[in-house]
Amino acid sequence: MRNNLSLYGFLQTADKTLFEKLIGVSGIGPKLANTILSGMPETSQIVTAIRGGDLARLTRIPGVGKKTAERMVLELRDKFPGSGVEAPRVATTPVREDVTSALMNLGYKQIEVEKTLAGIAPSGRAESFDLLFRDAMALLSK
């Protein structure tokens, strides 16, 4: 038996998330998952191919045959929320995190809150919880 310790690093959170999901598919190990991530220019294209069941596109990735592509589609199709493409994250501050938490505690969905806060440009002065919360509530209640 061979013990091997490998370390993988990712520039984008979406890449890491997809890598973790890929290695959860039977027959896909870390090496093949890394190859799959390198097989298309953007992670969103891989997610779109999986969600759309685009076997032809997936099998163009080196090391991915028809059966592996079918397993990827079968096991991962429903594991990507929304469109499968992660929304761009706005630079977050402790105040924005607190407002996000408060709004989610009021029953708003995280994606809805994040989109709303992304639409509120940071002011030149220090952000206050009260003003940001009030602006977000005004937008969410429309």
Accessible surface in RSA format (square Angstrom, percent):
REM  Atomic radii and reference values for relative SASA: ProtOr
REM  Chains: A
REM  Algorithm: Lee & Richards
REM  Probe-radius: 1.40
REM  Slices: 20
REM RES _ NUM      All-atoms   Total-Side   Main-Chain    Non-polar    All polar
REM                ABS   REL    ABS   REL    ABS   REL    ABS   REL    ABS   REL
RES MET A   1   232.06 120.2 139.91  92.6  92.15 219.4 120.10 102.1 111.95 148.3
RES ARG A   2   203.08  85.3 174.93  89.2  28.15  67.0  75.09 102.6 127.98  77.6
RES ASN A   3   138.47  95.5 106.39 102.8  32.08  77.3  35.10  84.5 103.38  99.9
RES ASN A   4   108.42  74.8  70.39  68.0  38.03  91.6  21.58  51.9  86.84  83.9
RES LEU A   5   177.15  98.7 148.03 105.9  29.12  73.2 148.43 104.2  28.72  77.3
RES SER A   6    62.62  52.9  33.16  44.3  29.46  67.9  22.03  46.9  40.60  56.9
RES LEU A   7   176.30  98.2 145.93 104.4  30.37  76.4 146.62 103.0  29.68  79.9
RES TYR A   8    78.11  36.5  54.68  31.1  23.43  61.0  40.89  30.7  37.22  45.9
RES GLY A   9    71.08  87.7   0.00   N/A  71.08  87.7  37.43 102.7  33.66  75.4
RES PHE A  10    59.21  29.6  19.73  12.2  39.48 102.7  24.88  15.1  34.33  98.3
RES LEU A  11   176.86  98.5 144.00 103.0  32.85  82.6 146.08 102.6  30.78  82.8
RES GLN A  12   111.67  62.4 108.38  79.2   3.29   7.8  29.42  62.6  82.25  62.4
RES THR A  13    93.43  66.4  82.67  83.8  10.76  25.6  50.57  67.9  42.86  64.8
RES ALA A  14    29.42  27.1  25.14  38.8   4.28   9.7  26.80  37.7   2.62   6.9
RES ASP A  15    33.34  23.4  33.34  33.2   0.00   0.0   4.32  10.2  29.02  28.9
RES LYS A  16   101.43  49.5 101.43  62.2   0.00   0.0  60.08  54.1  41.34  44.0
RES THR A  17    49.70  35.3  49.65  50.3   0.05   0.1  35.84  48.1  13.85  20.9
RES LEU A  18     2.21   1.2   1.63   1.2   0.58   1.5   1.88   1.3   0.34   0.9
RES PHE A  19    12.58   6.3  12.58   7.8   0.00   0.0  12.58   7.6   0.00   0.0
RES GLU A  20    85.98  49.4  75.90  57.4  10.08  24.0  32.17  62.2  53.81  43.9
RES LYS A  21    50.64  24.7  42.86  26.3   7.79  18.5  38.03  34.2  12.61  13.4
RES LEU A  22     0.00   0.0   0.00   0.0   0.00   0.0   0.00   0.0   0.00   0.0
RES ILE A  23    69.99  39.8  50.66  37.7  19.33  46.6  50.66  36.5  19.33  52.5
RES GLY A  24    61.39  75.7   0.00   N/A  61.39  75.7  34.56  94.8  26.83  60.1
RES VAL A  25     2.93   1.9   0.68   0.6   2.25   5.4   0.72   0.6   2.21   6.0
RES SER A  26    67.77  57.3  56.57  75.5  11.20  25.8  56.64 120.6  11.12  15.6
RES GLY A  27    64.37  79.4   0.00   N/A  64.37  79.4  32.47  89.1  31.91  71.5
RES ILE A  28     8.27   4.7   0.00   0.0   8.27  19.9   0.76   0.5   7.52  20.4
RES GLY A  29    31.48  38.8   0.00   N/A  31.48  38.8  25.12  68.9   6.36  14.3
RES PRO A  30    60.96  44.4  60.96  55.6   0.00   0.0  60.96  50.3   0.00   0.0
RES LYS A  31   171.30  83.6 167.55 102.8   3.76   8.9 113.69 102.3  57.61  61.4
RES LEU A  32    36.06  20.1  32.18  23.0   3.87   9.7  34.39  24.1   1.67   4.5
RES ALA A  33     0.00   0.0   0.00   0.0   0.00   0.0   0.00   0.0   0.00   0.0
RES ASN A  34    63.94  44.1  63.33  61.2   0.61   1.5   5.01  12.1  58.93  57.0
RES THR A  35    47.72  33.9  41.81  42.4   5.91  14.1  26.70  35.9  21.02  31.8
RES ILE A  36     0.00   0.0   0.00   0.0   0.00   0.0   0.00   0.0   0.00   0.0
RES LEU A  37    27.54  15.3  13.31   9.5  14.24  35.8  13.53   9.5  14.01  37.7
RES SER A  38    93.33  78.9  57.85  77.2  35.48  81.7  40.03  85.2  53.30  74.7
RES GLY A  39    31.30  38.6   0.00   N/A  31.30  38.6   6.58  18.1  24.72  55.4
RES MET A  40    16.62   8.6   8.38   5.5   8.25  19.6  10.73   9.1   5.90   7.8
RES PRO A  41   122.97  89.6  80.28  73.2  42.69 155.2  93.89  77.5  29.08 180.8
RES GLU A  42   105.43  60.5 100.55  76.1   4.87  11.6  30.99  59.9  74.43  60.8
RES THR A  43    23.56  16.8  16.47  16.7   7.08  16.9  11.08  14.9  12.48  18.9
RES SER A  44    28.68  24.2  24.67  32.9   4.01   9.2  14.56  31.0  14.11  19.8
RES GLN A  45    53.98  30.2  52.11  38.1   1.88   4.5  15.58  33.2  38.41  29.1
RES ILE A  46     0.14   0.1   0.14   0.1   0.00   0.0   0.14   0.1   0.00   0.0
RES VAL A  47     5.50   3.6   5.50   5.0   0.00   0.0   5.50   4.8   0.00   0.0
RES THR A  48    75.66  53.8  72.31  73.3   3.34   8.0  60.97  81.9  14.69  22.2
RES ALA A  49     2.22   2.0   0.00   0.0   2.22   5.1   2.22   3.1   0.00   0.0
RES ILE A  50     0.00   0.0   0.00   0.0   0.00   0.0   0.00   0.0   0.00   0.0
RES ARG A  51    87.44  36.7  72.72  37.1  14.72  35.0  11.00  15.0  76.44  46.3
RES GLY A  52    62.78  77.4   0.00   N/A  62.78  77.4  33.30  91.4  29.48  66.0
RES GLY A  53    22.51  27.8   0.00   N/A  22.51  27.8   4.18  11.5  18.33  41.0
RES ASP A  54    56.81  39.8  49.91  49.7   6.90  16.3  19.79  46.6  37.02  36.9
RES LEU A  55    53.01  29.5  50.37  36.0   2.64   6.6  50.42  35.4   2.58   7.0
RES ALA A  56    64.44  59.2  52.52  81.0  11.92  27.1  59.48  83.8   4.96  13.1
RES ARG A  57    71.25  29.9  70.21  35.8   1.04   2.5  11.27  15.4  59.98  36.4
RES LEU A  58     0.00   0.0   0.00   0.0   0.00   0.0   0.00   0.0   0.00   0.0
RES THR A  59    49.87  35.5  31.65  32.1  18.22  43.4  17.86  24.0  32.01  48.4
RES ARG A  60   176.05  73.9 146.08  74.5  29.98  71.4  74.39 101.7 101.66  61.6
RES ILE A  61     4.05   2.3   1.83   1.4   2.22   5.3   2.73   2.0   1.32   3.6
RES PRO A  62    94.17  68.6  82.65  75.3  11.52  41.9  94.02  77.6   0.15   0.9
RES GLY A  63    64.30  79.3   0.00   N/A  64.30  79.3  36.31  99.6  27.99  62.7
RES VAL A  64     7.21   4.7   0.00   0.0   7.21  17.4   0.63   0.5   6.58  17.8
RES GLY A  65    37.50  46.2   0.00   N/A  37.50  46.2  33.59  92.2   3.91   8.8
RES LYS A  66   136.55  66.6 128.13  78.6   8.41  20.0  72.23  65.0  64.32  68.5
RES LYS A  67   154.79  75.5 151.81  93.1   2.97   7.1  96.07  86.5  58.71  62.5
RES THR A  68    18.39  13.1  18.08  18.3   0.31   0.7   0.00   0.0  18.39  27.8
RES ALA A  69     0.00   0.0   0.00   0.0   0.00   0.0   0.00   0.0   0.00   0.0
RES GLU A  70    71.60  41.1  66.86  50.6   4.74  11.3  27.71  53.6  43.89  35.8
RES ARG A  71    74.53  31.3  73.68  37.6   0.85   2.0  33.47  45.7  41.07  24.9
RES MET A  72     0.00   0.0   0.00   0.0   0.00   0.0   0.00   0.0   0.00   0.0
RES VAL A  73    12.68   8.3  12.59  11.4   0.09   0.2  12.59  10.9   0.09   0.2
RES LEU A  74   147.03  81.9 122.27  87.5  24.75  62.2 127.11  89.3  19.92  53.6
RES GLU A  75    58.79  33.8  47.07  35.6  11.72  27.9  28.61  55.3  30.19  24.6
RES LEU A  76     2.32   1.3   2.32   1.7   0.00   0.0   2.32   1.6   0.00   0.0
RES ARG A  77   101.58  42.6 101.37  51.7   0.21   0.5  31.20  42.6  70.37  42.6
RES ASP A  78   133.36  93.4 102.51 102.0  30.84  72.9  37.44  88.1  95.91  95.7
RES LYS A  79   119.31  58.2 105.95  65.0  13.36  31.8  63.35  57.0  55.95  59.6
RES PHE A  80    14.01   7.0   8.55   5.3   5.46  14.2   8.95   5.4   5.06  14.5
RES PRO A  81   112.00  81.6  94.01  85.7  17.99  65.4 106.02  87.5   5.98  37.1
RES GLY A  82    64.36  79.4   0.00   N/A  64.36  79.4  45.92 126.0  18.44  41.3
RES SER A  83    80.88  68.3  57.39  76.6  23.49  54.1  53.23 113.3  27.66  38.7
RES GLY A  84    13.63  16.8   0.00   N/A  13.63  16.8   1.55   4.3  12.08  27.1
RES VAL A  85    76.05  50.0  58.38  52.8  17.68  42.6  60.38  52.5  15.68  42.5
RES GLU A  86    74.86  43.0  50.47  38.2  24.39  58.1  32.30  62.5  42.56  34.7
RES ALA A  87    35.88  33.0  24.42  37.7  11.46  26.1  29.40  41.4   6.48  17.2
RES PRO A  88   126.08  91.9 103.29  94.2  22.79  82.8 114.62  94.6  11.46  71.2
RES ARG A  89   161.65  67.9 125.87  64.2  35.78  85.2  63.69  87.0  97.96  59.4
RES VAL A  90    64.07  42.2  45.84  41.5  18.23  43.9  50.98  44.3  13.09  35.5
RES ALA A  91    89.67  82.4  66.31 102.3  23.35  53.1  78.78 110.9  10.89  28.8
RES THR A  92    85.20  60.6  59.48  60.3  25.72  61.3  55.32  74.3  29.88  45.2
RES THR A  93    53.86  38.3  52.45  53.2   1.40   3.3  53.84  72.3   0.02   0.0
RES PRO A  94   103.04  75.1 101.80  92.8   1.24   4.5 102.91  85.0   0.13   0.8
RES VAL A  95    39.07  25.7  38.49  34.8   0.58   1.4  39.07  33.9   0.00   0.0
RES ARG A  96     9.19   3.9   9.02   4.6   0.17   0.4   7.32  10.0   1.87   1.1
RES GLU A  97    97.53  56.0  90.24  68.3   7.29  17.4  33.26  64.3  64.26  52.5
RES ASP A  98    82.37  57.7  78.40  78.0   3.97   9.4  13.22  31.1  69.15  69.0
RES VAL A  99     0.00   0.0   0.00   0.0   0.00   0.0   0.00   0.0   0.00   0.0
RES THR A 100    23.42  16.7  23.42  23.7   0.00   0.0  16.31  21.9   7.11  10.7
RES SER A 101    57.40  48.5  51.39  68.6   6.01  13.8  30.20  64.3  27.20  38.1
RES ALA A 102    26.47  24.3  19.78  30.5   6.69  15.2  24.70  34.8   1.76   4.7
RES LEU A 103     0.00   0.0   0.00   0.0   0.00   0.0   0.00   0.0   0.00   0.0
RES MET A 104    76.97  39.9  62.59  41.4  14.38  34.2  58.14  49.4  18.83  24.9
RES ASN A 105   126.74  87.4  91.61  88.5  35.13  84.6  28.13  67.7  98.61  95.3
RES LEU A 106   107.88  60.1  75.39  53.9  32.50  81.7  79.62  55.9  28.26  76.1
RES GLY A 107    63.30  78.1   0.00   N/A  63.30  78.1  35.19  96.6  28.10  62.9
RES TYR A 108    55.11  25.7  47.36  26.9   7.76  20.2  29.96  22.5  25.15  31.0
RES LYS A 109   147.21  71.8 141.26  86.7   5.95  14.2  96.02  86.4  51.19  54.5
RES GLN A 110    85.19  47.6  79.61  58.2   5.59  13.3  18.33  39.0  66.86  50.7
RES ILE A 111    91.99  52.3  88.72  66.1   3.27   7.9  89.52  64.5   2.47   6.7
RES GLU A 112    72.16  41.4  66.40  50.2   5.76  13.7  29.39  56.9  42.77  34.9
RES VAL A 113     0.00   0.0   0.00   0.0   0.00   0.0   0.00   0.0   0.00   0.0
RES GLU A 114    48.51  27.9  42.71  32.3   5.80  13.8  28.24  54.6  20.27  16.6
RES LYS A 115   135.07  65.9 122.36  75.1  12.71  30.3  72.30  65.1  62.77  66.9
RES THR A 116    20.02  14.2  11.54  11.7   8.48  20.2   9.33  12.5  10.69  16.2
RES LEU A 117     9.59   5.3   9.53   6.8   0.05   0.1   9.53   6.7   0.05   0.1
RES ALA A 118    49.58  45.6  25.37  39.2  24.21  55.1  25.66  36.1  23.92  63.4
RES GLY A 119    63.27  78.0   0.00   N/A  63.27  78.0  33.33  91.5  29.94  67.1
RES ILE A 120    22.51  12.8  17.78  13.2   4.73  11.4  21.29  15.3   1.21   3.3
RES ALA A 121    82.64  76.0  61.47  94.9  21.17  48.2  65.68  92.5  16.96  44.9
RES PRO A 122    89.91  65.5  70.59  64.3  19.32  70.2  70.59  58.3  19.32 120.1
RES SER A 123    51.76  43.7  31.17  41.6  20.59  47.4  37.08  79.0  14.68  20.6
RES GLY A 124    92.05 113.5   0.00   N/A  92.05 113.5  46.86 128.6  45.19 101.2
RES ARG A 125   152.92  64.2 135.85  69.3  17.06  40.6  76.76 104.9  76.16  46.2
RES ALA A 126    92.49  85.0  65.74 101.4  26.75  60.8  77.55 109.2  14.93  39.6
RES GLU A 127    39.02  22.4  19.47  14.7  19.55  46.6  18.01  34.8  21.01  17.2
RES SER A 128    44.89  37.9  38.52  51.4   6.37  14.7  41.55  88.5   3.34   4.7
RES PHE A 129    78.82  39.4  74.09  45.9   4.73  12.3  74.09  44.9   4.73  13.6
RES ASP A 130    93.40  65.4  88.26  87.9   5.14  12.2  19.35  45.5  74.06  73.9
RES LEU A 131    69.30  38.6  69.22  49.5   0.07   0.2  69.30  48.7   0.00   0.0
RES LEU A 132     7.51   4.2   5.18   3.7   2.33   5.9   6.95   4.9   0.56   1.5
RES PHE A 133    49.67  24.9  49.67  30.8   0.00   0.0  49.67  30.1   0.00   0.0
RES ARG A 134   147.37  61.9 143.54  73.2   3.82   9.1  66.06  90.3  81.31  49.3
RES ASP A 135    69.08  48.4  66.08  65.8   3.00   7.1  12.29  28.9  56.79  56.6
RES ALA A 136     0.00   0.0   0.00   0.0   0.00   0.0   0.00   0.0   0.00   0.0
RES MET A 137    57.17  29.6  56.44  37.4   0.73   1.7  56.61  48.1   0.56   0.7
RES ALA A 138    53.26  49.0  43.90  67.7   9.36  21.3  51.25  72.2   2.01   5.3
RES LEU A 139    79.14  44.1  65.22  46.7  13.92  35.0  65.35  45.9  13.79  37.1
RES LEU A 140    23.65  13.2   4.28   3.1  19.37  48.7   6.14   4.3  17.50  47.1
RES SER A 141    85.97  72.7  49.19  65.6  36.79  84.7  39.58  84.3  46.39  65.0
RES LYS A 142   193.73  94.5 127.69  78.3  66.04 157.2 114.36 102.9  79.37  84.5
END  Absolute sums over single chains surface
CHAIN  1 A     9528.7       7273.4       2255.3       5589.5       3939.2
END  Absolute sums over all chains
TOTAL          9528.7       7273.4       2255.3       5589.5       3939.2
